[in-house]
Amino acid sequence: MESSAPVNNENNIKSNKSKTIFYLQIGIALIIIIAIIMILAGGKKSTTSKIVTQNEPGTHQTTAQLRNYKHEALIQISNNGPLPETLNAKVDSKIIWQNGDSKRHTIAIVSTEKVPPYFFNNRAIEANAGYSWVIHQPVTFHYYLVDSPTQTGVVIVK
């Protein structure tokens, strides 16, 4: 019997190594699958600046239109509403709504007004993220935060 004990220990060691390698391979495969899913699900929104551009699905501006701007205008959204409340911008401006609040806000155009060309109405902006939109023609419109309808703003593009 003494001769069989070392063989069993050697077989157990080989078996344990095989199991360890198998579980390691499964773990690595799962990590890779999770990483791919995260990239596909949120890759477009996880930019360094966290600004969502309109070349995402559901928006209508072409890449050329999005790149063709001469000015930038910023609207800061917080728990107190948008600032500035009235934004005066020039034609060919990139308008950026930056949500600096700890909760998500949704921008909507007042229902009595025509939605400006290419604007993605009822756009949800996650906390500490933003939404950019380039406008190439004069327009004036009022908007509000859906979760706080009394918090309103006006955009005037000349």
C-alpha positions as CSV (number, residue, x, y, z in Angstrom):
1,M,0.0,0.0,0.0
2,E,2.9,2.4,0.6
3,S,3.6,2.4,-3.2
4,S,0.0,3.5,-4.0
5,A,-0.1,6.5,-1.7
6,P,2.4,8.6,-3.7
7,V,0.6,7.8,-6.9
8,N,-2.7,9.0,-5.5
9,N,-1.1,12.2,-4.2
10,E,0.5,12.8,-7.6
11,N,-2.9,12.2,-9.3
12,N,-4.6,14.5,-6.8
13,I,-2.0,17.3,-7.5
14,K,-2.5,16.9,-11.3
15,S,-6.3,16.9,-10.9
16,N,-6.2,20.0,-8.7
17,K,-3.9,21.8,-11.2
18,S,-6.2,20.9,-14.0
19,K,-9.2,22.2,-12.1
20,T,-7.4,25.4,-11.2
21,I,-6.4,26.0,-14.8
22,F,-10.0,25.2,-16.0
23,Y,-11.5,27.7,-13.5
24,L,-8.9,30.3,-14.4
25,Q,-9.8,30.0,-18.1
26,I,-13.5,30.3,-17.2
27,G,-12.8,33.4,-15.1
28,I,-10.8,35.0,-17.9
29,A,-13.4,34.2,-20.4
30,L,-16.1,35.7,-18.2
31,I,-14.1,38.9,-17.7
32,I,-13.6,39.2,-21.5
33,I,-17.3,38.7,-22.1
34,I,-18.3,41.3,-19.5
35,A,-15.8,43.8,-20.9
36,I,-17.3,43.3,-24.4
37,I,-20.8,43.7,-23.1
38,M,-19.9,46.9,-21.2
39,I,-18.2,48.4,-24.3
40,L,-21.1,47.6,-26.6
41,A,-23.7,48.7,-24.1
42,G,-22.1,51.9,-22.9
43,G,-19.1,52.6,-25.0
44,K,-20.6,55.5,-26.9
45,K,-21.5,57.3,-23.8
46,S,-18.4,56.7,-21.8
47,T,-16.2,59.4,-23.3
48,T,-13.6,61.3,-21.2
49,S,-15.7,64.5,-21.2
50,K,-19.0,62.5,-20.8
51,I,-20.6,64.7,-23.5
52,V,-23.0,62.7,-25.6
53,T,-22.9,63.7,-29.2
54,Q,-25.7,63.5,-31.7
55,N,-24.1,60.8,-33.9
56,E,-25.6,58.3,-31.5
57,P,-28.7,56.3,-32.6
58,G,-31.8,58.4,-32.5
59,T,-30.2,61.6,-33.5
60,H,-30.2,63.2,-36.9
61,Q,-27.2,65.5,-37.5
62,T,-24.6,64.2,-39.9
63,T,-21.0,64.0,-38.8
64,A,-20.2,66.9,-41.1
65,Q,-22.8,69.1,-39.4
66,L,-21.6,68.1,-35.9
67,R,-18.0,69.1,-36.8
68,N,-19.0,72.3,-38.6
69,Y,-19.3,74.8,-35.8
70,K,-17.6,78.1,-35.1
71,H,-18.8,78.8,-31.5
72,E,-19.6,77.0,-28.3
73,A,-22.3,77.9,-25.8
74,L,-22.7,76.2,-22.4
75,I,-25.9,75.7,-20.3
76,Q,-25.2,74.3,-16.8
77,I,-28.0,72.3,-15.3
78,S,-28.2,71.9,-11.6
79,N,-30.8,71.2,-8.9
80,N,-31.6,74.9,-9.2
81,G,-32.3,74.7,-12.9
82,P,-30.4,75.8,-16.0
83,L,-27.9,78.6,-16.1
84,P,-28.0,80.9,-17.9
85,E,-31.8,80.9,-18.1
86,T,-31.5,82.8,-21.4
87,L,-28.8,81.7,-23.7
88,N,-27.8,83.9,-26.6
89,A,-25.8,82.1,-29.2
90,K,-24.7,82.6,-32.8
91,V,-25.6,80.5,-35.8
92,D,-23.2,77.6,-36.2
93,S,-22.8,77.2,-32.5
94,K,-22.4,73.9,-30.6
95,I,-24.8,74.2,-27.6
96,I,-23.8,72.0,-24.7
97,W,-26.1,71.1,-21.9
98,Q,-23.9,70.0,-19.0
99,N,-25.7,68.3,-16.1
100,G,-23.6,69.1,-13.0
101,D,-26.3,67.7,-10.7
102,S,-26.2,64.4,-8.8
103,K,-29.4,63.2,-10.6
104,R,-30.5,62.8,-14.2
105,H,-32.4,65.6,-16.0
106,T,-34.5,65.5,-19.2
107,I,-34.6,68.5,-21.5
108,A,-37.9,69.1,-23.5
109,I,-39.0,71.8,-25.8
110,V,-42.2,73.6,-24.7
111,S,-45.0,71.8,-26.5
112,T,-46.4,74.9,-28.2
113,E,-43.2,75.5,-30.1
114,K,-41.7,73.8,-33.1
115,V,-38.7,71.6,-32.2
116,P,-35.6,73.1,-33.7
117,P,-34.0,71.1,-36.6
118,Y,-32.1,68.1,-35.5
119,F,-32.7,68.6,-31.8
120,F,-33.3,65.3,-29.9
121,N,-36.3,66.3,-27.9
122,N,-36.9,64.8,-24.4
123,R,-33.2,64.1,-24.1
124,A,-32.2,62.6,-20.8
125,I,-28.8,63.7,-19.5
126,E,-27.3,61.6,-16.8
127,A,-25.7,63.1,-13.7
128,N,-22.3,64.6,-14.4
129,A,-22.7,64.2,-18.1
130,G,-23.8,66.3,-21.0
131,Y,-25.5,66.6,-24.4
132,S,-24.2,68.6,-27.3
133,W,-26.1,69.9,-30.4
134,V,-25.0,72.1,-33.3
135,I,-27.4,74.6,-34.7
136,H,-26.9,76.1,-38.2
137,Q,-29.8,78.5,-38.4
138,P,-31.5,81.2,-36.4
139,V,-34.1,79.9,-34.0
140,T,-35.6,80.8,-30.6
141,F,-37.2,78.2,-28.4
142,H,-38.2,77.6,-24.8
143,Y,-37.3,74.5,-22.9
144,Y,-37.9,73.0,-19.5
145,L,-36.6,70.2,-17.3
146,V,-39.1,67.4,-17.4
147,D,-38.5,66.4,-13.8
148,S,-38.8,70.0,-12.7
149,P,-41.2,71.7,-15.2
150,T,-40.9,75.1,-13.4
151,Q,-37.2,75.2,-14.2
152,T,-37.1,76.7,-17.7
153,G,-34.8,78.3,-20.1
154,V,-34.7,80.0,-23.5
155,V,-32.2,79.5,-26.3
156,I,-31.9,82.4,-28.9
157,V,-29.7,81.7,-31.9
158,K,-29.0,84.6,-34.2
